[in-house]
Amino acid sequence: MKKSSLLLVYTGGTIGMKHNPADNTLHPFDFSQIIEEVPELGKFALKIDSVTFDPLIDSSDVEPSVWARLAGVIHDNYDDYDGFVVLHGTDTMAYSASALSFMLGNLGKPVIFTGSQLPIGVPRTDGRENLISAVEIAAAKNPDGSACVPEVAIFFDSFLLRGNRATKVSSENFRAFSSPNFPPLAEAGVNIRYNREFILPPGRGPLEVHDRLDTRVSILKIHPGITPELAETFILSPAIRAVILETYGSGNAMVRPWLKDILSHARSAGKLIVSVTQCLTGSVDMDLYATGKFLSDEGVLSGFDSTTEAMLAKLFYLLGSGLPREELISALSRSLRGEITTY
């Protein structure tokens, strides 16, 4: 029987660093020697190859061109491997996983992002366990030979989270990511337990890469004391096609004549404005309070229980698709990759 094969894609980040005792600094290690660094991987009956970005990319420097490159690597190697593990810095991992979930159409194989809070070469690293479990999940198959998790996901500290449902919640704890509005896809304990009822079915047809992204999107966080000038800059700038409003609670904002005027001008200009909640958990329901209905009456759309990261990626993807406005609005209200809860 042919061994399952995985491709590790190291983009950069803490997980790939190793301590150099000569100068007491951290340097990236050679992922072609991954079995030497993490010998536990050799116990899997897997063929593991690796690709390393050159130059390595600090996650703070990640931008859409990196996503396009990563999607291209997966596309070019898609037929040769059963799954992919992407090693990535934590700061923008949720953005990248969200973006790849929209960019990879008809996905039928696992694309598992992971990383670490401590370098893999230090004694207390969380990187070793994260990597080992991510590899096992990426290689896991159902009895019929299909992938157990044919979607883009993040594995971190014993939990596998849908990529476009995850958000980074800690810069210090090993449990760096949370999926506030959606259950984990799997939990790693003595065994890995898959929550199969929550995992997306595999796509049908050949893999498609949608790398035409339109990034003319701004994010405006509603806050006490916000000025008309600030809101106007973020919403009415000619360089902006869509705006994510991070609103209070279930989608609320202050009721002010100046905000009504700005939103009215934005609607006339054909801009898309979507509301997501600032709260870690919960959903936007703009019919619940008058302050939310005020936004809805001015054409602001509900982002439901989407994370900001997922909504940003979704807008990049939809705006780049060339769809007419009404079709864009319709698509924003639907779950395209499991990014929002629909009832």
Number of C-alpha atoms within 10 A of each C-alpha: 3 7 11 18 17 23 24 23 21 25 22 24 25 23 28 26 20 19 16 13 8 6 7 8 10 16 14 18 17 16 17 14 12 18 13 12 16 16 13 13 20 13 8 15 12 16 15 21 16 17 15 15 13 9 8 14 17 16 18 12 10 19 14 18 11 15 18 19 13 19 20 16 15 22 16 10 14 18 12 13 17 23 29 29 28 28 26 28 27 28 19 19 27 28 26 27 29 30 30 26 25 25 24 23 17 18 24 25 25 25 29 28 30 28 32 26 22 21 23 26 22 15 9 11 16 20 27 24 18 24 26 15 23 30 26 16 25 27 24 20 17 9 8 6 8 15 21 22 31 23 28 29 30 32 27 28 20 18 24 31 26 31 30 31 29 29 26 17 13 14 12 9 10 16 17 18 24 23 22 17 18 18 16 23 21 21 19 18 9 6 7 16 13 17 14 12 8 15 19 18 17 17 15 10 10 13 18 13 18 19 22 16 21 18 19 15 21 18 17 17 17 18 12 8 7 12 12 14 11 10 18 17 14 20 27 19 12 11 12 16 21 25 23 24 27 23 23 20 19 25 31 28 22 18 14 11 10 14 19 16 14 19 23 15 16 23 16 10 12 11 21 23 26 26 34 28 27 21 17 15 15 16 23 24 21 23 16 12 12 13 18 25 19 20 26 20 14 18 18 25 22 24 26 25 26 28 29 25 22 27 25 22 26 25 27 23 21 21 22 16 15 13 12 10 13 9 11 16 16 9 15 21 14 15 12 12 20 19 25 23 13 10 3
